[in-house]
Amino acid sequence: MLKKATSGIAFVSWMATVTYLSLATLTNSGGGWLNLNIPHKDKIAHFIFYFVATFLGFFFFLGFFDKRNKILPVLMISLLFAITYGMVIEILQYNFFPNRSGDVYDALANSLGAFAGAVVVKLFFASKSVLK
């Protein structure tokens, strides 16, 4: 029960943070990592957001299924959720937030991050007996 609650809190908190950072108007007030001159840093951030979302989402959604099931259905749910959520955020940015801009390349970075998260879950956790 505690594992399910912990994974739920982690996943929901992460998604709330991603949503806030994706939809809020952020100002660059002279300091911090926003001033770093890293090419495509926003795409890197998108990749990381959805990599972690897929990873945490897997453990969250796993709590709703029988542990004896194979991990593939749960992993697919987590992957599809992350990709769909990323696309919805980009559509919201494009249509409803004038200070934000929806971008096809952001959606691609979101999707690639989600796929990478799914691959990591499959590679590193598939051999665990609890996930088989």
C-alpha positions as CSV (number, residue, x, y, z in Angstrom):
1,M,0.0,0.0,0.0
2,L,2.8,2.4,0.9
3,K,4.6,1.6,-2.4
4,K,1.4,2.4,-4.4
5,A,0.9,5.7,-2.5
6,T,4.5,6.7,-2.9
7,S,4.5,6.0,-6.6
8,G,1.2,7.9,-7.0
9,I,2.5,10.9,-5.1
10,A,5.7,10.9,-7.1
11,F,3.9,10.6,-10.4
12,V,1.2,13.1,-9.8
13,S,3.7,15.6,-8.3
14,W,5.9,15.2,-11.4
15,M,3.1,15.7,-13.8
16,A,1.9,18.8,-11.9
17,T,5.4,20.2,-12.1
18,V,5.6,19.5,-15.8
19,T,2.2,21.1,-16.4
20,Y,3.1,24.2,-14.4
21,L,6.5,24.6,-16.1
22,S,4.9,24.0,-19.5
23,L,2.0,26.4,-19.2
24,A,3.2,29.1,-16.8
25,T,4.9,32.3,-18.1
26,L,8.4,32.0,-16.8
27,T,10.6,35.1,-16.7
28,N,14.3,35.1,-16.9
29,S,15.3,37.4,-14.1
30,G,19.0,37.5,-14.6
31,G,20.3,34.3,-13.0
32,G,20.0,30.5,-12.9
33,W,20.3,27.8,-15.5
34,L,18.1,29.7,-18.0
35,N,21.1,31.9,-18.8
36,L,23.3,29.0,-19.7
37,N,24.2,29.0,-23.4
38,I,23.3,25.3,-24.1
39,P,22.0,24.6,-27.6
40,H,18.5,23.2,-27.6
41,K,18.2,23.3,-23.8
42,D,14.5,23.5,-24.1
43,K,14.4,20.2,-26.1
44,I,16.6,18.6,-23.5
45,A,14.2,19.7,-20.8
46,H,11.2,18.3,-22.7
47,F,13.1,15.0,-23.2
48,I,13.8,14.7,-19.5
49,F,10.3,15.7,-18.4
50,Y,8.7,12.9,-20.4
51,F,11.5,10.4,-19.8
52,V,10.8,10.7,-16.0
53,A,7.0,10.9,-16.6
54,T,7.1,7.5,-18.4
55,F,9.3,6.0,-15.7
56,L,7.2,7.2,-12.8
57,G,4.0,6.5,-14.7
58,F,5.0,2.9,-15.2
59,F,5.2,2.3,-11.4
60,F,2.1,4.3,-10.8
61,F,0.0,2.3,-13.3
62,L,1.6,-0.9,-12.2
63,G,-0.2,-0.5,-8.9
64,F,-3.5,-1.0,-10.7
65,F,-2.6,-4.3,-12.3
66,D,-2.0,-7.8,-11.0
67,K,1.8,-8.1,-10.5
68,R,1.8,-11.5,-12.3
69,N,0.9,-9.8,-15.5
70,K,3.6,-9.1,-18.0
71,I,5.0,-5.6,-17.9
72,L,4.3,-4.8,-21.5
73,P,0.7,-3.7,-21.1
74,V,1.5,-1.4,-18.2
75,L,4.5,0.0,-20.0
76,M,2.4,0.7,-23.1
77,I,-0.2,2.5,-21.0
78,S,2.5,4.6,-19.4
79,L,4.1,5.4,-22.8
80,L,0.8,6.3,-24.5
81,F,-0.2,8.4,-21.5
82,A,3.1,10.4,-21.6
83,I,3.0,10.9,-25.4
84,T,-0.7,11.9,-25.3
85,Y,-0.1,14.3,-22.4
86,G,2.8,15.9,-24.1
87,M,0.8,16.5,-27.3
88,V,-2.1,17.9,-25.3
89,I,0.3,20.3,-23.5
90,E,1.7,21.5,-26.9
91,I,-1.8,22.0,-28.3
92,L,-2.8,24.0,-25.2
93,Q,0.3,26.1,-25.5
94,Y,-0.4,26.8,-29.2
95,N,-4.1,27.7,-28.8
96,F,-4.6,29.2,-25.3
97,F,-1.3,30.6,-23.9
98,P,-0.1,33.6,-25.8
99,N,3.2,33.8,-23.9
100,R,4.0,30.1,-24.7
101,S,4.3,28.5,-28.1
102,G,3.4,25.0,-29.0
103,D,6.0,23.4,-31.2
104,V,6.2,20.2,-33.2
105,Y,9.8,19.7,-32.2
106,D,8.8,20.0,-28.5
107,A,6.2,17.3,-29.1
108,L,8.9,15.2,-30.8
109,A,11.3,15.7,-27.9
110,N,8.5,14.8,-25.5
111,S,7.8,11.6,-27.4
112,L,11.5,10.6,-27.7
113,G,11.9,11.1,-24.0
114,A,8.8,8.9,-23.3
115,F,10.2,6.2,-25.6
116,A,13.6,6.4,-23.9
117,G,11.9,6.1,-20.5
118,A,10.0,3.0,-21.7
119,V,13.2,1.4,-23.0
120,V,15.0,2.0,-19.7
121,V,12.1,0.5,-17.8
122,K,12.1,-2.5,-20.1
123,L,15.9,-3.0,-20.1
124,F,16.6,-2.5,-16.4
125,F,13.4,-3.7,-14.7
126,A,12.1,-6.5,-16.9
127,S,14.2,-9.1,-15.3
128,K,12.8,-8.4,-11.8
129,S,10.5,-11.1,-10.7
130,V,7.9,-8.6,-9.4
131,L,7.5,-7.1,-12.8
132,K,7.3,-10.4,-14.8
